[in-house]
């Protein structure tokens, strides 16, 4: 007979789902279900390890470009095993193991850890496992933080050909000589930079004309233009057939090209994991794209069931998942207090949401693209102002001899409100954060330019000059 356990709260997933507030939850009996590594996508196969690989790639690219600065440097070799061991054996894996040991240890006696797949069998009831033994768990409240996985297109899934995703590409036993990357979004852009900088010949297969096409069009065009000199970009092209050719992979492309490579990396977007959990049995509804439906407070369509992160969010970003976790954990506790629908629940806040792409060059962005802002202005009767500021036109950018980076700002011509900011170039992910602050706190672009010091000759002068270049109906 299958053992049954009941809990105050059941949490599925240990990415942002493991951000259990304490001591607020210390008095509750909690089940924590994780079939993979503790820490979720971000820690194990996403944000953190990828940026550690990007650091190695940036170092290699810097040496390759050093001659223009009068420095005689070159990359004489890449020790893939040493890079991999630094990332995983010395950093990531011990953190993941330590996180699991902590949750299983005496420090959190109110938490039981389950290591099986979680699948609903009824309202707030799931089938999972612990130590290989099947267990049924139920809860007064259930939080779904099950994340997402790589979307595998049929041409790959039906071919039977071996392939990599972000889940295993960084743990490969050796650095490939040649790699095909299917996809052209942020994951593809980052890995194309990593492998090309470390010496792999990279082919990016992109069914659209532009890479990173979710970005502002001018950013996507500049990135695509530069990418052509760093890896082979097959634009407006699809893979029509795949086959294994000995220990290599053969790809036939729609443009008539045949590629043969050591590895195929699939980076064609991600899909929520809710479809793996038998959500209908729990009464949990989903959107057409597979995301779990939640209201403004994180509640699903099933009573007592909540969702956060990639499983439900329109933004597949760790910082958004962390925000949603804080909101949901608060609201679960508030609901348990007995006030029901009238409890002081917090609201999910999805704007302005920044994002970054750690490729070469780097991209940082927040708010509306220029096309979105023009559509908004046409719909509302507003008027916008746009300024593009080149890196090379400010002191530090000039010192960098930067010929390609720029910042684009988009603002309301009448109110001075910043509507969008898009950066491509060195430190883009850091620079954009200052513009997030303007948007989040409603700071007028005119006041931001005028009422603070800007360090000379630091890169934030790029922002200052762009703000000063915006044209408004009248001074602040």
VOPAGU-2260 file (C-alpha; in pm, 1 decimal, decimal comma):
REM VOPAGU-2260
SITE   aa  ch    i         X         Y         Z
SITE  UNK   A    0       0,0       0,0       0,0
SITE  UNK   A    1     133,7     342,3     -98,1
SITE  UNK   A    2     222,6     555,8     205,5
SITE  UNK   A    3      31,2     884,3     236,9
SITE  UNK   A    4     157,5    1201,7     401,0
SITE  UNK   A    5     -27,3    1529,3     456,7
SITE  UNK   A    6     140,8    1869,7     491,3
SITE  UNK   A    7      53,5    2230,3     555,8
SITE  UNK   A    8     240,6    2330,1     239,2
SITE  UNK   A    9     370,2    2123,0     -53,5
SITE  UNK   A   10     631,9    2290,8    -274,3
SITE  UNK   A   11     721,9    2147,4    -615,0
SITE  UNK   A   12    1064,7    2263,9    -734,1
SITE  UNK   A   13    1376,1    2392,5    -556,6
SITE  UNK   A   14    1474,5    2686,1    -774,8
SITE  UNK   A   15    1287,7    2991,2    -652,2
SITE  UNK   A   16    1051,6    2746,2    -482,3
SITE  UNK   A   17    1327,0    2680,0    -227,7
SITE  UNK   A   18    1327,0    3044,5    -114,1
SITE  UNK   A   19    1115,7    2950,7     187,5
SITE  UNK   A   20    1099,9    3248,1     423,7
SITE  UNK   A   21    1208,4    3182,7     778,2
SITE  UNK   A   22    1106,1    3196,8    1058,4
SITE  UNK   A   23     761,2    3260,8     912,4
SITE  UNK   A   24     733,4    2901,4     790,7
SITE  UNK   A   25     916,2    2731,6    1076,8
SITE  UNK   A   26     591,8    2622,6    1242,1
SITE  UNK   A   27     451,6    2458,4     927,7
SITE  UNK   A   28     499,7    2103,9     805,7
SITE  UNK   A   29     641,0    2130,5     453,5
SITE  UNK   A   30     702,7    1882,0     171,5
SITE  UNK   A   31     970,9    1988,1     -76,6
SITE  UNK   A   32     969,9    1789,1    -402,8
SITE  UNK   A   33    1269,3    1795,0    -637,8
SITE  UNK   A   34    1341,8    1519,0    -891,3
SITE  UNK   A   35    1656,3    1687,3   -1023,0
SITE  UNK   A   36    1938,5    1885,3    -865,5
SITE  UNK   A   37    1859,6    2130,2    -588,0
SITE  UNK   A   38    1873,2    2488,8    -705,3
SITE  UNK   A   39    1675,8    2451,4   -1025,6
SITE  UNK   A   40    1768,6    2568,8   -1374,0
SITE  UNK   A   41    1945,7    2889,9   -1273,6
SITE  UNK   A   42    2201,4    2732,6   -1043,4
SITE  UNK   A   43    2263,2    2406,5   -1227,2
SITE  UNK   A   44    2217,8    2457,3   -1600,4
SITE  UNK   A   45    2127,2    2821,2   -1654,6
SITE  UNK   A   46    2214,2    3170,0   -1534,7
SITE  UNK   A   47    2509,8    3099,9   -1308,5
SITE  UNK   A   48    2716,7    2832,2   -1484,4
SITE  UNK   A   49    2661,3    2990,3   -1825,9
SITE  UNK   A   50    2801,8    3320,8   -1703,1
SITE  UNK   A   51    3104,9    3137,8   -1562,4
SITE  UNK   A   52    3164,6    2994,7   -1909,7
SITE  UNK   A   53    3109,1    3341,0   -2057,9
SITE  UNK   A   54    3385,3    3470,1   -1828,8
SITE  UNK   A   55    3628,4    3220,0   -1984,0
SITE  UNK   A   56    3507,3    3312,1   -2333,4
SITE  UNK   A   57    3549,0    3683,8   -2262,6
SITE  UNK   A   58    3906,4    3621,5   -2146,6
SITE  UNK   A   59    3984,1    3433,7   -2468,7
SITE  UNK   A   60    3820,4    3699,6   -2684,3
SITE  UNK   A   61    4011,0    3971,1   -2500,0
SITE  UNK   A   62    4342,2    3803,0   -2577,8
SITE  UNK   A   63    4241,2    3763,9   -2941,1
SITE  UNK   A   64    4178,2    4139,0   -2963,1
SITE  UNK   A   65    4471,9    4255,8   -2753,0
SITE  UNK   A   66    4695,3    4349,4   -3046,1
SITE  UNK   A   67    4488,9    4660,7   -3118,8
SITE  UNK   A   68    4587,0    4787,3   -2772,5
SITE  UNK   A   69    4957,3    4724,5   -2828,3
SITE  UNK   A   70    4954,2    4408,0   -2619,3
SITE  UNK   A   71    5111,9    4096,1   -2765,3
SITE  UNK   A   72    4876,5    3819,1   -2647,5
SITE  UNK   A   73    4721,5    3507,7   -2791,6
SITE  UNK   A   74    4520,8    3204,9   -2688,5
SITE  UNK   A   75    4761,0    2912,4   -2710,5
SITE  UNK   A   76    4514,9    2655,5   -2581,3
SITE  UNK   A   77    4188,6    2596,2   -2399,9
SITE  UNK   A   78    4167,2    2342,4   -2117,4
SITE  UNK   A   79    3800,5    2247,8   -2142,4
SITE  UNK   A   80    3824,8    2000,8   -1857,4
SITE  UNK   A   81    3972,5    2266,3   -1626,8
SITE  UNK   A   82    3696,6    2511,3   -1719,8
SITE  UNK   A   83    3430,4    2248,6   -1660,3
SITE  UNK   A   84    3580,6    2142,3   -1327,6
SITE  UNK   A   85    3609,9    2501,9   -1207,7
SITE  UNK   A   86    3243,5    2561,4   -1282,5
SITE  UNK   A   87    3087,7    2239,2   -1161,6
SITE  UNK   A   88    3321,4    2035,6    -940,9
SITE  UNK   A   89    3449,2    2335,5    -744,8
SITE  UNK   A   90    3148,4    2567,7    -744,7
SITE  UNK   A   91    2805,6    2460,6    -869,7
SITE  UNK   A   92    2779,2    2097,5    -758,7
SITE  UNK   A   93    2892,0    2159,7    -399,4
SITE  UNK   A   94    2637,1    2441,2    -367,3
SITE  UNK   A   95    2355,5    2222,1    -502,9
SITE  UNK   A   96    2455,8    1932,6    -276,7
SITE  UNK   A   97    2487,5    2163,8      22,2
SITE  UNK   A   98    2141,5    2307,2     -39,7
SITE  UNK   A   99    1988,3    1962,0     -43,4
SITE  UNK   A  100    2181,3    1850,2     265,1
SITE  UNK   A  101    2060,0    2157,4     451,6
SITE  UNK   A  102    1694,6    2086,3     370,2
SITE  UNK   A  103    1738,7    1721,9     472,9
SITE  UNK   A  104    1932,1    1809,3     788,2
SITE  UNK   A  105    1844,1    1900,9    1146,4
SITE  UNK   A  106    1842,9    2274,1    1066,3
SITE  UNK   A  107    1499,5    2238,5     899,4
SITE  UNK   A  108    1322,5    1959,5    1091,2
SITE  UNK   A  109     981,4    2069,1     962,8
SITE  UNK   A  110    1073,5    1994,8     598,7
SITE  UNK   A  111    1058,0    1654,9     428,3
SITE  UNK   A  112    1241,6    1620,5      94,5
SITE  UNK   A  113    1103,5    1401,1    -184,3
SITE  UNK   A  114    1317,9    1312,2    -484,5
SITE  UNK   A  115    1060,4    1169,4    -726,6
SITE  UNK   A  116     865,5    1322,5   -1010,9
SITE  UNK   A  117     553,4    1508,9    -892,7
SITE  UNK   A  118     224,5    1427,8   -1063,5
SITE  UNK   A  119    -121,9    1529,6    -947,7
SITE  UNK   A  120    -373,3    1254,7    -875,5
SITE  UNK   A  121    -645,9    1482,0    -740,1
SITE  UNK   A  122    -705,1    1823,6    -578,6
SITE  UNK   A  123    -390,5    1921,8    -385,3
SITE  UNK   A  124    -275,4    1557,5    -395,9
SITE  UNK   A  125      32,3    1426,1    -574,1
SITE  UNK   A  126     215,5    1105,6    -645,4
SITE  UNK   A  127     592,8    1128,9    -597,3
SITE  UNK   A  128     870,8     919,8    -440,2
SITE  UNK   A  129    1131,2     920,9    -166,3
SITE  UNK   A  130    1436,4     700,5    -188,0
SITE  UNK   A  131    1276,6     500,6    -469,4
SITE  UNK   A  132     955,5     433,5    -278,4
SITE  UNK   A  133     632,8     576,2    -419,2
SITE  UNK   A  134     454,1     813,4    -183,5
SITE  UNK   A  135     129,5    1010,3    -203,2
SITE  UNK   A  136     148,6    1358,6     -54,8
SITE  UNK   A  137    -126,1    1613,7      -6,3
SITE  UNK   A  138    -131,1    1964,0     129,9
SITE  UNK   A  139    -354,3    2239,2     256,6
SITE  UNK   A  140    -163,3    2458,2      11,0
SITE  UNK   A  141      44,1    2356,0    -293,8
SITE  UNK   A  142     300,5    2579,2    -463,5
SITE  UNK   A  143     403,0    2483,8    -817,2
SITE  UNK   A  144     751,5    2611,1    -899,3
SITE  UNK   A  145     842,0    2335,2   -1143,9
SITE  UNK   A  146    1020,2    2551,2   -1400,0
SITE  UNK   A  147    1064,0    2486,1   -1771,8
SITE  UNK   A  148    1267,1    2278,9   -2016,7
SITE  UNK   A  149    1407,2    2311,7   -2366,6
SITE  UNK   A  150    1147,8    2298,5   -2641,2
SITE  UNK   A  151    1262,2    2027,9   -2886,8
SITE  UNK   A  152    1128,0    2080,8   -3242,0
SITE  UNK   A  153     994,5    1776,0   -3430,6
SITE  UNK   A  154    1278,6    1777,8   -3683,8
SITE  UNK   A  155    1512,1    1694,3   -3393,8
SITE  UNK   A  156    1281,6    1487,2   -3174,9
SITE  UNK   A  157    1169,2    1263,0   -3463,1
SITE  UNK   A  158    1518,1    1214,7   -3610,0
SITE  UNK   A  159    1659,2     996,2   -3334,5
SITE  UNK   A  160    1982,3    1193,9   -3358,8
SITE  UNK   A  161    2167,5    1270,1   -3036,4
SITE  UNK   A  162    2161,9    1633,2   -2934,3
SITE  UNK   A  163    2253,9    1865,1   -2649,8
SITE  UNK   A  164    2058,0    2128,1   -2459,9
SITE  UNK   A  165    2161,8    2374,7   -2192,3
SITE  UNK   A  166    2104,3    2088,1   -1946,2
SITE  UNK   A  167    2412,2    1893,9   -2057,3
SITE  UNK   A  168    2615,4    2096,8   -2308,5
SITE  UNK   A  169    2837,0    2249,7   -2039,8
SITE  UNK   A  170    2926,7    1906,3   -1902,3
SITE  UNK   A  171    3050,6    1762,2   -2231,2
SITE  UNK   A  172    3366,8    1551,7   -2190,4
SITE  UNK   A  173    3556,7    1752,8   -2451,9
SITE  UNK   A  174    3542,0    2078,1   -2646,2
SITE  UNK   A  175    3396,9    2006,0   -2991,8
SITE  UNK   A  176    3579,3    2117,8   -3303,4
SITE  UNK   A  177    3252,9    2203,7   -3476,0
SITE  UNK   A  178    2901,8    2268,8   -3342,6
SITE  UNK   A  179    2559,6    2336,2   -3491,3
SITE  UNK   A  180    2332,7    2556,4   -3279,7
SITE  UNK   A  181    1963,6    2545,7   -3366,8
SITE  UNK   A  182    1798,7    2868,1   -3254,6
SITE  UNK   A  183    1894,3    3234,1   -3234,2
SITE  UNK   A  184    1756,4    3364,5   -2905,9
SITE  UNK   A  185    1942,1    3453,2   -2588,5
SITE  UNK   A  186    2052,9    3097,5   -2507,1
SITE  UNK   A  187    2183,4    3042,1   -2859,3
SITE  UNK   A  188    2358,0    3381,2   -2858,6
SITE  UNK   A  189    2536,9    3311,4   -2531,1
SITE  UNK   A  190    2653,6    2962,5   -2624,1
SITE  UNK   A  191    2758,5    3075,2   -2971,9
SITE  UNK   A  192    2986,9    3327,8   -2802,2
SITE  UNK   A  193    3120,9    3074,0   -2552,3
SITE  UNK   A  194    3209,1    2803,0   -2800,6
SITE  UNK   A  195    3331,3    3027,3   -3082,9
SITE  UNK   A  196    3559,2    3220,7   -2844,7
SITE  UNK   A  197    3703,4    2896,8   -2708,3
SITE  UNK   A  198    3788,5    2774,0   -3057,8
SITE  UNK   A  199    3488,2    2574,5   -3179,6
SITE  UNK   A  200    3364,9    2642,1   -3530,8
SITE  UNK   A  201    3001,3    2741,1   -3472,8
SITE  UNK   A  202    2707,1    2737,5   -3714,3
SITE  UNK   A  203    2387,4    2909,3   -3597,7
SITE  UNK   A  204    2068,5    2799,2   -3776,5
SITE  UNK   A  205    1803,2    3071,1   -3758,9
SITE  UNK   A  206    1464,9    3059,4   -3930,0
SITE  UNK   A  207    1437,2    3439,4   -3902,6
SITE  UNK   A  208    1650,6    3708,2   -4063,4
SITE  UNK   A  209    1778,6    3839,9   -3730,3
SITE  UNK   A  210    1927,0    3685,0   -3419,4
SITE  UNK   A  211    1780,0    3789,5   -3080,0
SITE  UNK   A  212    1476,1    3921,1   -3265,8
SITE  UNK   A  213    1282,8    3971,3   -2940,7
SITE  UNK   A  214    1509,3    4273,5   -2881,8
SITE  UNK   A  215    1459,3    4621,3   -3020,9
SITE  UNK   A  216    1507,2    4590,9   -3397,9
SITE  UNK   A  217    1812,0    4817,9   -3410,7
SITE  UNK   A  218    1978,6    4608,5   -3138,2
SITE  UNK   A  219    1893,2    4282,7   -3316,2
SITE  UNK   A  220    2027,9    4417,6   -3646,0
SITE  UNK   A  221    2354,5    4532,8   -3491,9
SITE  UNK   A  222    2401,7    4203,0   -3305,9
SITE  UNK   A  223    2328,0    4000,3   -3620,7
SITE  UNK   A  224    2570,5    4210,1   -3821,5
SITE  UNK   A  225    2849,6    4151,0   -3569,1
SITE  UNK   A  226    2763,1    3782,0   -3522,0
SITE  UNK   A  227    2840,3    3718,4   -3888,0
SITE  UNK   A  228    3206,5    3784,7   -3817,4
SITE  UNK   A  229    3225,6    3556,4   -3513,1
SITE  UNK   A  230    3035,0    3247,8   -3622,4
SITE  UNK   A  231    2851,8    3128,4   -3931,9
SITE  UNK   A  232    2495,8    3256,6   -3926,9
SITE  UNK   A  233    2249,1    3074,5   -4152,8
SITE  UNK   A  234    1961,9    3326,9   -4156,0
SITE  UNK   A  235    1608,4    3245,9   -4277,2
SITE  UNK   A  236    1707,1    2879,9   -4278,2
SITE  UNK   A  237    1572,9    2563,1   -4119,7
SITE  UNK   A  238    1705,5    2212,6   -4068,1
SITE  UNK   A  239    1513,3    1980,5   -4300,2
SITE  UNK   A  240    1681,6    1651,8   -4207,6
SITE  UNK   A  241    1922,6    1511,9   -3951,0
SITE  UNK   A  242    2128,5    1196,0   -3943,7
SITE  UNK   A  243    2422,4    1055,3   -3755,9
SITE  UNK   A  244    2734,3    1015,8   -3968,2
SITE  UNK   A  245    2962,8     796,5   -3761,8
SITE  UNK   A  246    3038,4     993,9   -3447,5
SITE  UNK   A  247    2930,6    1318,5   -3615,3
SITE  UNK   A  248    2593,5    1474,5   -3698,5
SITE  UNK   A  249    2484,2    1564,5   -4051,5
SITE  UNK   A  250    2227,5    1841,5   -4098,9
SITE  UNK   A  251    2056,6    1921,3   -4428,1
SITE  UNK   A  252    1941,3    2282,9   -4444,3
SITE  UNK   A  253    1657,3    2444,1   -4635,2
SITE  UNK   A  254    1905,0    2662,3   -4827,0
SITE  UNK   A  255    2067,7    2350,9   -4975,3
SITE  UNK   A  256    2366,6    2352,6   -4739,7
SITE  UNK   A  257    2489,3    2037,3   -4567,0
SITE  UNK   A  258    2666,4    2074,6   -4233,4
SITE  UNK   A  259    2857,7    1804,0   -4049,3
SITE  UNK   A  260    2952,6    1872,6   -3687,1
SITE  UNK   A  261    3057,1    1702,4   -3365,9
SITE  UNK   A  262    2763,1    1833,0   -3164,5
SITE  UNK   A  263    2411,3    1968,4   -3215,2
SITE  UNK   A  264    2287,2    2214,4   -2953,1
SITE  UNK   A  265    1912,4    2279,4   -2947,0
SITE  UNK   A  266    1829,3    2629,8   -2820,5
SITE  UNK   A  267    1482,6    2688,0   -2962,2
SITE  UNK   A  268    1310,7    2833,8   -2659,3
SITE  UNK   A  269    1169,9    2678,5   -2343,6
SITE  UNK   A  270     835,3    2530,9   -2247,4
SITE  UNK   A  271     671,6    2521,7   -1901,9
SITE  UNK   A  272     683,4    2189,1   -1719,2
SITE  UNK   A  273     318,2    2189,3   -1620,1
SITE  UNK   A  274     229,1    1945,0   -1897,6
SITE  UNK   A  275     433,3    1679,3   -1717,3
SITE  UNK   A  276     229,5    1702,8   -1396,7
SITE  UNK   A  277    -126,4    1592,8   -1487,3
SITE  UNK   A  278    -263,3    1936,2   -1400,6
SITE  UNK   A  279    -625,4    1855,7   -1503,4
SITE  UNK   A  280    -648,7    1613,1   -1209,7
SITE  UNK   A  281    -585,2    1907,2    -978,1
SITE  UNK   A  282    -821,0    2144,8   -1160,3
SITE  UNK   A  283    -530,3    2369,7   -1260,5
SITE  UNK   A  284    -590,3    2554,3   -1586,5
SITE  UNK   A  285    -326,7    2650,3   -1843,7
SITE  UNK   A  286    -284,4    2904,4   -2121,6
SITE  UNK   A  287    -253,6    2796,7   -2484,8
SITE  UNK   A  288     127,0    2815,1   -2454,1
SITE  UNK   A  289     127,6    2575,5   -2158,6
SITE  UNK   A  290     179,2    2832,3   -1882,1
SITE  UNK   A  291     -25,3    2774,3   -1569,0
SITE  UNK   A  292    -298,9    3035,6   -1532,4
SITE  UNK   A  293    -252,3    3254,0   -1223,1
SITE  UNK   A  294    -427,2    3565,1   -1099,6
SITE  UNK   A  295    -260,4    3884,4    -981,9
SITE  UNK   A  296    -167,3    3717,6    -652,4
SITE  UNK   A  297     -25,4    3391,9    -790,7
SITE  UNK   A  298    -336,6    3178,5    -733,4
SITE  UNK   A  299    -417,7    2915,0    -995,2
SITE  UNK   A  300    -769,9    2813,7   -1097,6
SITE  UNK   A  301    -763,9    2543,1    -827,4
SITE  UNK   A  302    -835,4    2636,2    -467,8
SITE  UNK   A  303    -524,1    2626,7    -251,7
SITE  UNK   A  304    -284,8    2585,0    -545,5
SITE  UNK   A  305     -35,2    2855,3    -638,5
SITE  UNK   A  306     225,8    2885,6    -913,0
SITE  UNK   A  307     534,6    3091,7    -982,3
SITE  UNK   A  308     838,6    3116,0   -1206,9
SITE  UNK   A  309     873,9    2959,4   -1551,7
SITE  UNK   A  310     579,8    2725,1   -1490,5
SITE  UNK   A  311     339,1    3019,9   -1500,6
SITE  UNK   A  312     518,6    3349,5   -1559,9
SITE  UNK   A  313     518,6    3539,7   -1891,3
SITE  UNK   A  314     885,3    3615,5   -1816,4
SITE  UNK   A  315    1130,6    3325,0   -1806,2
SITE  UNK   A  316    1375,8    3515,2   -1590,0
SITE  UNK   A  317    1523,6    3423,8   -1252,4
SITE  UNK   A  318    1481,0    3770,2   -1104,1
SITE  UNK   A  319    1111,0    3758,7   -1194,4
SITE  UNK   A  320    1074,7    3412,3   -1041,0
SITE  UNK   A  321    1238,5    3537,7    -720,7
SITE  UNK   A  322     993,5    3828,3    -702,4
SITE  UNK   A  323     699,9    3596,0    -764,2
SITE  UNK   A  324     824,9    3356,8    -495,9
SITE  UNK   A  325     833,6    3637,2    -239,5
SITE  UNK   A  326     477,5    3735,9    -330,8
SITE  UNK   A  327     340,2    3381,7    -329,8
SITE  UNK   A  328     507,6    3279,6      -3,8
SITE  UNK   A  329     362,1    3589,0     163,0
SITE  UNK   A  330      17,1    3523,1      18,7
SITE  UNK   A  331      13,6    3156,5     119,5
SITE  UNK   A  332      85,7    3259,2     476,3
SITE  UNK   A  333    -174,1    3538,3     464,6
SITE  UNK   A  334    -436,3    3297,3     335,4
SITE  UNK   A  335    -351,9    3046,3     609,2
SITE  UNK   A  336    -416,5    3320,0     866,1
SITE  UNK   A  337    -786,4    3266,0     798,4
SITE  UNK   A  338    -881,7    3592,9     633,5
SITE  UNK   A  339    -951,9    3413,0     304,2
SITE  UNK   A  340   -1018,7    3630,6       1,3
SITE  UNK   A  341   -1008,5    3946,2     211,9
SITE  UNK   A  342    -652,3    3885,1     333,9
SITE  UNK   A  343    -395,7    4158,3     258,8
SITE  UNK   A  344    -245,6    3977,9     -37,7
SITE  UNK   A  345      50,3    4110,9    -233,7
SITE  UNK   A  346      32,3    4156,5    -610,4
SITE  UNK   A  347     268,9    4026,7    -877,0
SITE  UNK   A  348     452,8    4316,4   -1040,6
SITE  UNK   A  349     572,0    4251,8   -1396,8
SITE  UNK   A  350     691,3    4589,4   -1503,5
SITE  UNK   A  351     938,6    4724,2   -1583,8
SITE  UNK   A  352    1118,8    4390,6   -1623,6
SITE  UNK   A  353    1481,2    4411,6   -1741,4
SITE  UNK   A  354    1679,4    4137,7   -1909,9
SITE  UNK   A  355    2030,2    4084,4   -2042,0
SITE  UNK   A  356    2212,3    3866,7   -2291,9
SITE  UNK   A  357    2570,1    3781,5   -2195,9
SITE  UNK   A  358    2707,4    3730,3   -2542,9
SITE  UNK   A  359    2957,6    3925,3   -2751,1
SITE  UNK   A  360    2853,4    4200,4   -2756,9
SITE  UNK   A  361    2646,8    4210,2   -2437,9
SITE  UNK   A  362    2286,7    4333,8   -2444,7
SITE  UNK   A  363    2077,3    4496,0   -2171,9
SITE  UNK   A  364    1715,5    4601,4   -2213,8
SITE  UNK   A  365    1407,0    4718,4   -2030,5
SITE  UNK   A  366    1067,3    4853,1   -2130,1
SITE  UNK   A  367     919,9    4913,2   -2473,4
SITE  UNK   A  368    1105,8    4866,4   -2798,0
SITE  UNK   A  369    1087,7    5159,2   -3039,7
SITE  UNK   A  370     826,7    4975,1   -3248,3
SITE  UNK   A  371     613,3    4908,1   -2939,7
SITE  UNK   A  372     645,7    5267,8   -2826,0
SITE  UNK   A  373     538,3    5402,9   -3167,1
SITE  UNK   A  374     237,7    5171,2   -3167,5
SITE  UNK   A  375     150,8    5285,4   -2813,3
SITE  UNK   A  376     183,4    5651,3   -2914,6
SITE  UNK   A  377     -39,4    5602,4   -3217,3
SITE  UNK   A  378    -301,0    5429,6   -3002,9
SITE  UNK   A  379    -299,5    5682,9   -2718,3
SITE  UNK   A  380    -225,2    6007,3   -2899,3
SITE  UNK   A  381     106,2    6049,1   -2716,9
SITE  UNK   A  382     432,9    6149,2   -2877,6
SITE  UNK   A  383     772,1    5988,9   -2821,8
SITE  UNK   A  384    1131,0    6102,8   -2841,3
SITE  UNK   A  385    1419,8    5869,4   -2927,5
SITE  UNK   A  386    1793,4    5916,2   -2881,3
SITE  UNK   A  387    2068,8    5680,5   -2995,0
SITE  UNK   A  388    2403,0    5744,3   -2825,4
SITE  UNK   A  389    2715,0    5567,9   -2955,0
SITE  UNK   A  390    2971,3    5434,3   -2709,5
SITE  UNK   A  391    3246,8    5593,4   -2913,9
SITE  UNK   A  392    3107,3    5940,6   -2853,7
SITE  UNK   A  393    3171,3    5937,5   -2478,2
SITE  UNK   A  394    3514,2    5940,5   -2318,5
SITE  UNK   A  395    3534,6    5583,2   -2190,4
SITE  UNK   A  396    3379,2    5440,1   -2505,5
SITE  UNK   A  397    3631,6    5637,2   -2710,5
SITE  UNK   A  398    3913,4    5495,7   -2494,5
SITE  UNK   A  399    3775,2    5147,4   -2557,3
SITE  UNK   A  400    3793,4    5219,6   -2931,4
SITE  UNK   A  401    3436,1    5093,3   -2946,0
SITE  UNK   A  402    3291,0    5122,2   -3295,0
SITE  UNK   A  403    2971,5    4922,8   -3255,2
SITE  UNK   A  404    2808,1    4975,5   -2913,5
SITE  UNK   A  405    2518,8    5212,0   -2856,9
SITE  UNK   A  406    2237,7    5300,3   -2618,9
SITE  UNK   A  407    1886,1    5376,6   -2736,2
SITE  UNK   A  408    1645,1    5564,3   -2508,0
SITE  UNK   A  409    1274,0    5607,1   -2576,6
SITE  UNK   A  410    1071,6    5857,5   -2373,7
SITE  UNK   A  411     736,9    6035,5   -2361,7
SITE  UNK   A  412     800,1    6374,0   -2523,6
SITE  UNK   A  413     544,3    6548,4   -2303,4
SITE  UNK   A  414     590,6    6394,5   -1957,7
SITE  UNK   A  415     960,6    6304,7   -1961,6
SITE  UNK   A  416     880,4    5944,2   -1864,6
SITE  UNK   A  417    1132,2    5685,7   -1983,6
SITE  UNK   A  418     950,3    5417,2   -2181,7
SITE  UNK   A  419    1234,7    5193,6   -2290,4
SITE  UNK   A  420    1612,7    5153,4   -2284,0
SITE  UNK   A  421    1824,6    4923,5   -2499,9
SITE  UNK   A  422    2201,9    4884,3   -2478,6
SITE  UNK   A  423    2444,3    4679,8   -2685,6
SITE  UNK   A  424    2810,3    4683,5   -2592,5
SITE  UNK   A  425    3045,1    4648,2   -2298,5
SITE  UNK   A  426    2882,6    4638,2   -1952,0
SITE  UNK   A  427    2535,7    4662,0   -2109,7
SITE  UNK   A  428    2372,1    4446,9   -1840,9
SITE  UNK   A  429    2510,6    4676,5   -1569,9
SITE  UNK   A  430    2437,3    5002,9   -1747,3
SITE  UNK   A  431    2071,7    4920,5   -1804,4
SITE  UNK   A  432    2008,6    4882,5   -1430,0
SITE  UNK   A  433    2039,6    5259,8   -1384,1
SITE  UNK   A  434    1764,4    5301,6   -1641,3
SITE  UNK   A  435    1548,4    5044,4   -1465,4
SITE  UNK   A  436    1562,7    5273,9   -1161,7
SITE  UNK   A  437    1436,7    5569,1   -1363,9
SITE  UNK   A  438    1140,4    5367,3   -1484,2
SITE  UNK   A  439    1062,6    5191,2   -1154,4
SITE  UNK   A  440    1061,1    5511,7    -950,6
SITE  UNK   A  441     910,2    5739,9   -1214,7
SITE  UNK   A  442    1211,7    5970,0   -1237,7
SITE  UNK   A  443    1177,5    6231,4   -1511,4
SITE  UNK   A  444    1448,2    6190,5   -1776,9
SITE  UNK   A  445    1521,5    6564,7   -1762,7
SITE  UNK   A  446    1575,4    6557,9   -1387,3
SITE  UNK   A  447    1786,1    6243,2   -1407,0
SITE  UNK   A  448    2023,5    6407,8   -1654,5
SITE  UNK   A  449    2046,9    6736,2   -1465,3
SITE  UNK   A  450    2018,1    6666,7   -1093,1
SITE  UNK   A  451    2305,3    6426,2   -1025,1
SITE  UNK   A  452    2675,6    6394,1   -1094,1
SITE  UNK   A  453    2791,5    6154,1   -1363,3
SITE  UNK   A  454    3141,5    6015,4   -1304,8
SITE  UNK   A  455    3386,2    6117,4   -1576,4
SITE  UNK   A  456    3511,0    5930,0   -1771,5
SITE  UNK   A  457    3301,8    5624,3   -1670,2
SITE  UNK   A  458    3062,2    5451,7   -1909,0
SITE  UNK   A  459    2747,7    5589,1   -1736,8
SITE  UNK   A  460    2822,5    5912,2   -1924,1
SITE  UNK   A  461    2666,6    5720,3   -2211,6
SITE  UNK   A  462    2337,3    5743,1   -2023,4
SITE  UNK   A  463    2386,9    6109,5   -1933,5
SITE  UNK   A  464    2451,2    6210,7   -2294,2
SITE  UNK   A  465    2158,1    6005,7   -2420,3
SITE  UNK   A  466    1924,1    6166,7   -2167,0
SITE  UNK   A  467    2048,6    6510,8   -2265,2
SITE  UNK   A  468    1989,0    6423,9   -2629,8
SITE  UNK   A  469    1620,3    6346,9   -2585,5
SITE  UNK   A  470    1389,3    6620,4   -2715,6
SITE  UNK   A  471    1093,8    6723,8   -2499,2
SITE  UNK   A  472     807,3    6962,1   -2547,5
SITE  UNK   A  473     936,2    7175,4   -2262,3
SITE  UNK   A  474    1204,6    7173,7   -1990,7
SITE  UNK   A  475    1126,5    6998,4   -1662,6
